[in-house]
Amino acid sequence: MPLENSVLFTSNRDEQTQRAPAELPETYLYSSGKILFPKDGKESGTWIALHNNGNVMILLNGAFKKHIPHPPYRRSRGLIFLDIFDTEEPKATFENICLDDIEPFTLVIWQHGTLWDARWDGYEKYITPLPAHTPRIWSSVTLYDDEIITRRKMWFAKWQNETTYKTAESIRLFHEFGGDGNEHTNLRMNRNGILQTVSITGIEIMPDKAIMHYKDINAGLVSVNEWYISGLLQNS
């Protein structure tokens, strides 16, 4: 979501409730620099991260259509995420990395002011440049069919039209309360307490700093990490 002087990225994590809870976001030192992310409690990977070079990346399970899993896989998608993000140019790393025997996934890549949609369907890679200043919403194809994905796009468009003053907080509230009252398909979903939205993460990129706001819904915990870095909106 682009604003006048910032760019917002917001991600709901929908997960099996018996999965080990994720750790609150922390900063980890990698070969390419510092990366801030919440760590998956099972595989130690992640689904959203902020790099101190100003890049942001978000993971969604699945590519273009719901697939049938065939475990065991060579490496978890959350760890492959970090392999790709630990670089100055995650787009190029995605294009070059071997993804054989990795379960299908989608990446939303914000790289030096450019936006990319990168997908691995289990056989081929697809990468598409997107207008950096056009608001858009993604939904995991493993959890939502075409009808629900279209409905969610309509909710997002309605929220944009009805929200005069858009902020990082207002988009997080949309991610928490948006929908039509159906818990199975609301932005914050709950399917019989077995599969539900367990956290909401928001990242705001400004010219001189970046903020990650993380809400662990089940634990009732909130963390806010703020980095002061120059040139985060370069080329935007």
WOPECOR-V524313 format. One record per backbone hydrogen bond with DSSP energy under -1.0 kcal/mol. CO is the residue of the C=O (numbers start at 1). NH is the residue of the N-H. If there is no record, write none. Layout:
# WOPECOR-V524313
CO;NH
CO;NH
This chain:
# WOPECOR-V524313
1;8
6;3
7;205
9;203
11;201
13;198
15;196
16;19
26;37
28;35
30;33
33;30
34;52
35;28
36;50
37;26
39;23
40;44
45;40
47;59
49;57
50;36
51;54
55;51
56;110
57;49
58;108
60;106
76;80
77;81
78;82
79;83
80;84
81;85
82;86
85;87
89;93
90;94
91;95
92;96
93;97
99;102
101;74
104;62
105;120
106;60
107;118
108;58
109;116
110;56
111;114
114;111
115;130
116;109
117;128
118;107
119;126
120;105
124;121
126;119
128;117
131;134
140;143
140;144
145;149
146;150
147;151
148;152
149;153
150;154
151;155
152;156
153;157
154;158
155;159
156;160
157;161
158;162
159;163
167;171
168;172
169;173
170;174
171;175
172;176
173;177
174;178
178;187
182;185
182;186
183;190
189;197
191;194
191;195
194;17
195;191
196;15
198;217
199;13
200;215
201;11
202;213
203;9
204;211
205;7
207;232
208;229
209;206
210;227
211;204
212;225
213;202
214;223
215;200
216;220
216;221
221;216
223;214
225;212
227;210
231;234
233;236
